[in-house]
Every structure is written in structure tokens, then in C-alpha cells.
Amino acid sequence: LVHCHAGCTPEAIVSAMGLRLADLMPADNGKPRSPRRAKSKAKTKTGDGRTKNASTVYDTAENAIAQLDRKHGPHSAVWTYYDAAGEPVGAIVRWETDFGKDIRPLAKTAKGWIIGGMPEPRPLYRLPELVARPDERVYVCEGEKATDAAATIGLLATTSPHGSESAKTTDWTPLTGRDVVILPDNDAAGQGYAREVMSILLKLEPATTVKVVELPDLPPKGDVYDWVEAHDATEPDALRAQVEQLVDATSPIDASEVLGGPILTCLADVEPVEVKWLWPGRVPLGRITLLVGRPG
């Protein structure tokens, strides 16, 4: 019923409106419940002097995750985000439910850990590895699970936090001037994510070399994780070699085609064709003809 693309939890959204999740659900008799004010948490001042409910602060990320587990049950995965110095700054927690995956973000603040999205711009996943290996090719995947799968076969991989629609909220400057390959998921969201990341990377200065490589035989909505799992009998080095062969056979993206601007063509490369005339020497067929006279 309520969803925040920035990563706020449904509980935080309804709490900001003075409600509880139960207030959004019908009673047993089918009539809406009467809204009841949620218990107020600590208040903080906004920039315009208004007050808002502050998020609960936890001493450690583990304590924040434990609180989430009490609400949602045992989590299935946790991915920690670090800054360039290797200090943890956030995390993504995942649950497997009957309706699919459920995601909750954590962020480290000056006072401790909160359940909520990291401040923008957010760091790239596995950022310390990117910093430590500046001369290696980087592979951009969609999601932490796919990124970790790419790393298992020896690829230097990364992704942006908070899903396929949040690439623009991430700091991509650590990839400036590098050789980058995007491995998109096999669905519309994956293609959209690849296009957005591509346009961001091509605007970096100095120029970043970008290739988009689609892995062969991916199932619908499949990603790098599915591809690696489908080839679990193949040695990681052999899988990495397959990916690198695909990359070497792919041409880099032309920035002018993606970002716009003039497209230059050498006249010597234009193949001449015979012109067909409506009026020989004066009005060609399939061309623009101007009949021009002096004013009046």
C-alpha cells in the first residue's frame, strides 16, 4: 500500500503521518479502523523549524538487524557497504517471503545505526576493492547478490544500493577513467538500469570506457547469479575467461550516440548511389527541393 523508493520502511512512512500499519487495514467487520495516533518517538527539528519523528538509533548494525528479525523473522542475507577507507556506512538486509524478496536498508549515523537509507550520494558496493585494484576492469551488476556471484569467478564487480531505480543516488566517481563492463539482468528493469548507469559513466571526466555485455542463455529475469549457478560444474577460471571473451568481442559504447551531439561521417566512407530525377538536373526524387525567388 505504501512504498518509498528511497528506502524508508512502511513503518517509518505511516509513523510520520501519526499512524500505525494496522490503521491501514480493515477491521474484521470490513469497516476501516479508526486512525489512532502512534506513540511519538524522539523529536528532531527540520530545516524549516518543524518537528519530525526521529528514527530509533542502535549501537550496532547487529542490534538493528535483530530488531528487524523480531518483526520479519530470520533474514536470509546481509550486504554491508563501506566507504573508501573500509569503514562500514550502511547495509542491505533481505528476507525471502511468500510474495518474493523483502528488503530493508540500514545506515550508520553520527549517533549510531538506524533503519533507513544511507545519505546520498551513496557508496558503491565493495568500494574498498575498487580502490585497491585501480587498474582492473570493473563489472557493474544489478544487485548485491549478482555482484557477489561475479566475484566468485574472479571478476572485480560492484553495484549501486537500493535497486535498479536508484542508480542516480550513487557516487560513481570511483569508476572515472576506468574500463567498465555492465552485465544487465534479462528483463526490462535490467535494461533500464544498464542505460542509466551507462549515461552516468559516460559523463564522467576523464572519460570512462563502457561496454554492455549480455550473458548468453539467461532465463527471463535472469542475472549473473543465475548464469554462474547454471554453470556450477565449470571451473571459475573458465567462466571468467568466457565473460572476458565476450567483453573483448564487444565494441565500447559511443558517448555521442547515448548523450547526443553531432555524429560525424567521413565523406570518403559514403557509398555513392545513382540519383533518380523527377526533373533531370533540377528536381531529384526523394530529396528536398527549394524553389527560391527574391521577395515580391
Kinemage of the C-alpha trace (Angstrom):
@kinemage 1
@onewidth
@group {chain A} dominant
@subgroup {mainchain}
@vectorlist {calphas} color= white
{ca leu a 1} P 0.000 0.000 0.000
{ca val a 2} L 2.872 2.373 0.783
{ca his a 3} L 6.345 2.213 -0.703
{ca cys a 4} L 9.332 4.577 -0.603
{ca his a 5} L 11.827 4.347 -3.468
{ca ala a 6} L 14.469 5.993 -1.257
{ca gly a 7} L 14.380 3.036 1.112
{ca cys a 8} L 12.189 4.182 4.038
{ca thr a 9} L 10.296 1.341 5.699
{ca pro a 10} L 6.479 1.219 5.579
{ca glu a 11} L 6.506 1.591 9.372
{ca ala a 12} L 8.503 4.832 9.072
{ca ile a 13} L 6.124 6.205 6.438
{ca val a 14} L 2.940 5.665 8.450
{ca ser a 15} L 4.691 6.790 11.657
{ca ala a 16} L 5.453 10.137 10.014
{ca met a 17} L 1.697 10.503 9.441
{ca gly a 18} L 0.917 9.662 13.060
{ca leu a 19} L -0.496 6.234 12.177
{ca arg a 20} L 0.301 2.552 12.521
{ca leu a 21} L 0.309 -0.103 9.828
{ca ala a 22} L -2.808 -1.579 11.434
{ca asp a 23} L -4.644 1.688 10.758
{ca leu a 24} L -4.349 0.989 7.021
{ca met a 25} L -6.077 -2.368 7.266
{ca pro a 26} L -9.833 -3.088 7.561
{ca ala a 27} L -11.301 -4.473 10.769
{ca asp a 28} L -12.937 -7.885 10.845
{ca asn a 29} L -16.335 -6.381 10.020
{ca gly a 30} L -14.953 -4.867 6.819
{ca lys a 31} L -15.155 -1.275 8.083
{ca pro a 32} L -11.986 0.821 8.213
{ca arg a 33} L -10.334 1.133 11.585
{ca ser a 34} L -10.420 4.484 13.340
{ca pro a 35} L -6.992 6.094 12.974
{ca arg a 36} L -5.075 6.153 16.239
{ca arg a 37} L -2.052 8.261 16.913
{ca ala a 38} L 1.161 6.290 17.064
{ca lys a 39} L 3.334 6.664 20.117
{ca ser a 40} L 5.682 9.536 19.433
{ca lys a 41} L 9.381 8.887 19.306
{ca ala a 42} L 12.115 11.431 19.911
{ca lys a 43} L 11.509 14.667 18.025
{ca thr a 44} L 14.057 16.409 15.799
{ca lys a 45} L 13.930 19.782 14.104
{ca thr a 46} L 13.828 20.086 10.312
{ca gly a 47} L 15.434 22.915 8.367
{ca asp a 48} L 12.220 24.984 8.420
{ca gly a 49} L 11.727 24.643 12.169
{ca arg a 50} L 9.081 21.908 12.039
{ca thr a 51} L 9.446 18.717 14.060
{ca lys a 52} L 9.519 15.163 12.784
{ca asn a 53} L 9.790 11.751 14.374
{ca ala a 54} L 13.394 10.607 14.622
{ca ser a 55} L 14.422 7.055 13.756
{ca thr a 56} L 15.425 4.724 16.572
{ca val a 57} L 19.214 4.622 16.949
{ca tyr a 58} L 21.033 1.329 17.634
{ca asp a 59} L 24.554 0.878 18.968
{ca thr a 60} L 25.482 -1.654 16.290
{ca ala a 61} L 24.201 -2.867 12.942
{ca glu a 62} L 23.652 -6.271 14.525
{ca asn a 63} L 21.221 -4.797 17.052
{ca ala a 64} L 19.293 -3.035 14.273
{ca ile a 65} L 19.105 -6.289 12.313
{ca ala a 66} L 17.943 -8.145 15.412
{ca gln a 67} L 15.071 -5.670 15.756
{ca leu a 68} L 14.115 -6.252 12.111
{ca asp a 69} L 14.275 -10.008 12.629
{ca arg a 70} L 11.807 -9.701 15.501
{ca lys a 71} L 9.355 -8.074 13.080
{ca his a 72} L 10.011 -10.033 9.891
{ca gly a 73} L 11.580 -13.299 11.029
{ca pro a 74} L 15.124 -14.518 10.334
{ca his a 75} L 16.782 -12.677 7.450
{ca ser a 76} L 18.291 -14.530 4.513
{ca ala a 77} L 21.194 -12.197 3.655
{ca val a 78} L 23.028 -9.053 4.745
{ca trp a 79} L 25.271 -6.967 2.498
{ca thr a 80} L 27.466 -4.347 4.166
{ca tyr a 81} L 28.558 -1.145 2.432
{ca tyr a 82} L 31.877 0.532 3.235
{ca asp a 83} L 33.465 3.874 2.484
{ca ala a 84} L 36.787 4.149 0.629
{ca ala a 85} L 38.695 3.778 3.924
{ca gly a 86} L 36.980 0.473 4.690
{ca glu a 87} L 34.635 1.775 7.410
{ca pro a 88} L 31.072 0.376 7.372
{ca val a 89} L 28.480 3.016 6.479
{ca gly a 90} L 25.352 1.018 5.670
{ca ala a 91} L 23.810 -2.353 4.976
{ca ile a 92} L 21.065 -4.035 2.991
{ca val a 93} L 19.069 -6.781 4.733
{ca arg a 94} L 16.973 -9.275 2.770
{ca trp a 95} L 14.157 -11.676 3.645
{ca glu a 96} L 12.547 -14.353 1.475
{ca thr a 97} L 8.753 -14.236 1.775
{ca asp a 98} L 5.784 -15.948 0.143
{ca phe a 99} L 5.424 -12.835 -2.012
{ca gly a 100} L 9.078 -12.606 -3.060
{ca lys a 101} L 12.047 -10.808 -1.571
{ca asp a 102} L 11.716 -8.124 1.099
{ca ile a 103} L 14.489 -5.548 1.557
{ca arg a 104} L 15.318 -3.168 4.422
{ca pro a 105} L 18.270 -0.724 4.402
{ca leu a 106} L 20.424 0.354 7.349
{ca ala a 107} L 22.569 3.453 7.653
{ca lys a 108} L 25.304 4.500 10.069
{ca thr a 109} L 24.919 7.990 11.507
{ca ala a 110} L 26.990 10.047 13.922
{ca lys a 111} L 24.893 8.644 16.807
{ca gly a 112} L 24.682 5.035 15.665
{ca trp a 113} L 22.791 2.790 13.261
{ca ile a 114} L 19.275 3.486 12.031
{ca ile a 115} L 16.804 1.533 9.918
{ca gly a 116} L 16.722 3.673 6.781
{ca gly a 117} L 18.583 4.543 3.612
{ca met a 118} L 22.159 5.800 3.519
{ca pro a 119} L 22.590 9.515 2.794
{ca glu a 120} L 23.154 10.494 -0.828
{ca pro a 121} L 25.369 10.119 -2.723
{ca arg a 122} L 25.644 6.524 -1.587
{ca pro a 123} L 28.826 4.454 -1.946
{ca leu a 124} L 29.311 1.686 -4.458
{ca tyr a 125} L 29.161 -1.882 -3.163
{ca arg a 126} L 32.610 -3.420 -2.446
{ca leu a 127} L 34.157 0.058 -2.739
{ca pro a 128} L 37.430 -0.788 -0.884
{ca glu a 129} L 38.188 -3.457 -3.528
{ca leu a 130} L 37.640 -0.947 -6.333
{ca val a 131} L 40.044 1.461 -4.659
{ca ala a 132} L 42.662 -1.230 -4.011
{ca arg a 133} L 42.622 -2.511 -7.626
{ca pro a 134} L 42.597 0.698 -9.709
{ca asp a 135} L 43.969 -0.815 -12.922
{ca glu a 136} L 41.493 -3.684 -13.259
{ca arg a 137} L 38.360 -3.821 -15.376
{ca val a 138} L 35.185 -3.286 -13.335
{ca tyr a 139} L 31.926 -5.189 -13.867
{ca val a 140} L 28.670 -3.487 -12.873
{ca cys a 141} L 25.835 -5.853 -11.916
{ca glu a 142} L 22.309 -5.195 -10.685
{ca gly a 143} L 22.105 -6.061 -7.010
{ca glu a 144} L 24.465 -7.306 -4.354
{ca lys a 145} L 23.629 -10.988 -4.866
{ca ala a 146} L 24.627 -10.838 -8.544
{ca thr a 147} L 27.736 -8.834 -7.684
{ca asp a 148} L 28.923 -11.421 -5.176
{ca ala a 149} L 28.331 -14.153 -7.762
{ca ala a 150} L 30.518 -12.291 -10.259
{ca ala a 151} L 33.224 -12.005 -7.614
{ca thr a 152} L 33.215 -15.791 -7.089
{ca ile a 153} L 34.567 -16.275 -10.624
{ca gly a 154} L 37.279 -13.659 -10.152
{ca leu a 155} L 35.628 -10.543 -11.587
{ca leu a 156} L 36.069 -7.168 -9.885
{ca ala a 157} L 32.375 -6.343 -9.517
{ca thr a 158} L 30.191 -3.670 -7.965
{ca thr a 159} L 26.631 -2.340 -7.894
{ca ser a 160} L 24.634 0.580 -6.538
{ca pro a 161} L 22.387 0.251 -3.465
{ca his a 162} L 18.589 0.437 -3.296
{ca gly a 163} L 17.626 -1.300 -6.517
{ca ser a 164} L 17.518 -0.688 -10.230
{ca glu a 165} L 15.762 2.684 -9.965
{ca ser a 166} L 18.329 4.326 -7.652
{ca ala a 167} L 21.495 4.438 -9.752
{ca lys a 168} L 21.420 8.236 -9.814
{ca thr a 169} L 21.648 8.402 -5.997
{ca thr a 170} L 25.068 6.689 -6.022
{ca asp a 171} L 28.583 8.173 -6.230
{ca trp a 172} L 30.059 6.624 -9.397
{ca thr a 173} L 33.222 8.779 -9.458
{ca pro a 174} L 35.459 5.891 -8.255
{ca leu a 175} L 34.983 4.462 -11.786
{ca thr a 176} L 36.194 7.641 -13.508
{ca gly a 177} L 38.591 6.886 -16.364
{ca arg a 178} L 38.315 3.123 -15.920
{ca asp a 179} L 37.370 0.223 -18.166
{ca val a 180} L 33.791 -0.691 -17.147
{ca val a 181} L 31.517 -3.510 -18.311
{ca ile a 182} L 27.795 -3.559 -17.483
{ca leu a 183} L 26.188 -7.005 -17.160
{ca pro a 184} L 22.416 -6.312 -17.317
{ca asp a 185} L 19.641 -8.527 -15.980
{ca asn a 186} L 17.467 -10.160 -18.626
{ca asp a 187} L 14.353 -8.009 -18.162
{ca ala a 188} L 13.074 -4.508 -18.820
{ca ala a 189} L 14.241 -3.231 -15.433
{ca gly a 190} L 17.716 -4.608 -16.092
{ca gln a 191} L 17.914 -2.899 -19.475
{ca gly a 192} L 16.739 0.358 -17.923
{ca tyr a 193} L 19.344 0.109 -15.173
{ca ala a 194} L 22.071 -0.553 -17.735
{ca arg a 195} L 21.057 2.522 -19.748
{ca glu a 196} L 21.005 4.775 -16.690
{ca val a 197} L 24.385 3.574 -15.413
{ca met a 198} L 25.803 3.914 -18.924
{ca ser a 199} L 24.697 7.533 -19.237
{ca ile a 200} L 26.149 8.359 -15.803
{ca leu a 201} L 29.512 6.755 -16.537
{ca leu a 202} L 29.871 8.368 -19.970
{ca lys a 203} L 29.565 11.818 -18.396
{ca leu a 204} L 32.499 11.266 -16.041
{ca glu a 205} L 35.753 13.123 -16.664
{ca pro a 206} L 38.245 11.815 -17.630
{ca ala a 207} L 36.327 9.550 -19.979
{ca thr a 208} L 35.241 6.100 -18.855
{ca thr a 209} L 35.220 3.245 -21.370
{ca val a 210} L 31.863 1.482 -21.145
{ca lys a 211} L 30.682 -1.801 -22.673
{ca val a 212} L 27.344 -3.557 -22.219
{ca val a 213} L 27.583 -7.345 -22.422
{ca glu a 214} L 24.562 -9.646 -22.229
{ca leu a 215} L 25.402 -13.081 -20.878
{ca pro a 216} L 24.236 -15.927 -23.150
{ca asp a 217} L 21.286 -18.199 -22.350
{ca leu a 218} L 19.972 -16.151 -19.431
{ca pro a 219} L 16.405 -17.107 -18.426
{ca pro a 220} L 13.767 -14.361 -18.258
{ca lys a 221} L 14.661 -12.032 -15.363
{ca gly a 222} L 17.947 -13.920 -15.010
{ca asp a 223} L 21.175 -12.285 -13.867
{ca val a 224} L 24.840 -13.067 -13.238
{ca tyr a 225} L 23.935 -15.184 -10.220
{ca asp a 226} L 21.661 -17.405 -12.319
{ca trp a 227} L 24.325 -17.707 -15.024
{ca val a 228} L 27.012 -18.785 -12.555
{ca glu a 229} L 24.618 -21.229 -10.884
{ca ala a 230} L 23.705 -22.756 -14.246
{ca his a 231} L 27.422 -23.412 -14.887
{ca asp a 232} L 28.342 -24.624 -11.401
{ca ala a 233} L 30.145 -27.624 -12.903
{ca thr a 234} L 32.515 -25.283 -14.778
{ca glu a 235} L 35.685 -24.036 -13.121
{ca pro a 236} L 35.558 -20.342 -12.056
{ca asp a 237} L 38.605 -19.520 -14.194
{ca ala a 238} L 36.873 -20.965 -17.248
{ca leu a 239} L 33.719 -18.964 -16.577
{ca arg a 240} L 35.740 -15.789 -16.138
{ca ala a 241} L 37.503 -16.499 -19.432
{ca gln a 242} L 34.124 -16.866 -21.180
{ca val a 243} L 32.992 -13.498 -19.876
{ca glu a 244} L 36.258 -11.837 -20.847
{ca gln a 245} L 35.984 -13.245 -24.383
{ca leu a 246} L 32.509 -11.738 -24.703
{ca val a 247} L 33.840 -8.410 -23.456
{ca asp a 248} L 36.786 -8.416 -25.883
{ca ala a 249} L 34.389 -9.078 -28.783
{ca thr a 250} L 32.127 -6.151 -27.799
{ca ser a 251} L 32.693 -2.593 -29.001
{ca pro a 252} L 32.714 0.275 -26.490
{ca ile a 253} L 29.624 2.475 -26.298
{ca asp a 254} L 29.882 5.661 -28.391
{ca ala a 255} L 29.158 8.522 -25.997
{ca ser a 256} L 27.775 10.724 -28.772
{ca glu a 257} L 25.090 8.152 -29.563
{ca val a 258} L 23.975 7.952 -25.940
{ca leu a 259} L 24.393 11.544 -24.776
{ca gly a 260} L 23.521 13.275 -28.057
{ca gly a 261} L 25.586 15.744 -30.072
{ca pro a 262} L 26.867 15.758 -33.660
{ca ile a 263} L 27.637 12.488 -35.417
{ca leu a 264} L 30.457 12.983 -37.906
{ca thr a 265} L 30.814 10.908 -41.079
{ca cys a 266} L 33.823 10.997 -43.400
{ca leu a 267} L 32.634 11.693 -46.962
{ca ala a 268} L 35.158 9.173 -48.295
{ca asp a 269} L 33.219 6.472 -46.400
{ca val a 270} L 29.881 7.346 -48.023
{ca glu a 271} L 28.961 4.918 -50.791
{ca pro a 272} L 27.733 6.827 -53.874
{ca val a 273} L 24.323 5.932 -55.299
{ca glu a 274} L 22.656 6.908 -58.551
{ca val a 275} L 20.258 9.847 -58.250
{ca lys a 276} L 16.750 9.398 -59.660
{ca trp a 277} L 15.235 12.548 -61.146
{ca leu a 278} L 11.727 13.939 -61.437
{ca trp a 279} L 13.142 16.827 -63.495
{ca pro a 280} L 16.635 15.798 -64.694
{ca gly a 281} L 19.323 18.034 -63.273
{ca arg a 282} L 16.843 20.106 -61.253
{ca val a 283} L 14.347 18.155 -59.031
{ca pro a 284} L 15.584 14.798 -57.652
{ca leu a 285} L 13.189 12.166 -56.307
{ca gly a 286} L 13.259 11.530 -52.571
{ca arg a 287} L 15.183 14.725 -51.823
{ca ile a 288} L 14.314 18.194 -50.587
{ca thr a 289} L 13.956 20.770 -53.380
{ca leu a 290} L 13.718 24.530 -52.755
{ca leu a 291} L 12.154 26.945 -55.252
{ca val a 292} L 13.584 30.304 -54.222
{ca gly a 293} L 12.909 33.770 -55.582
{ca arg a 294} L 13.550 37.330 -54.491
{ca pro a 295} L 10.982 38.900 -52.150
{ca gly a 296} L 7.923 40.163 -54.024
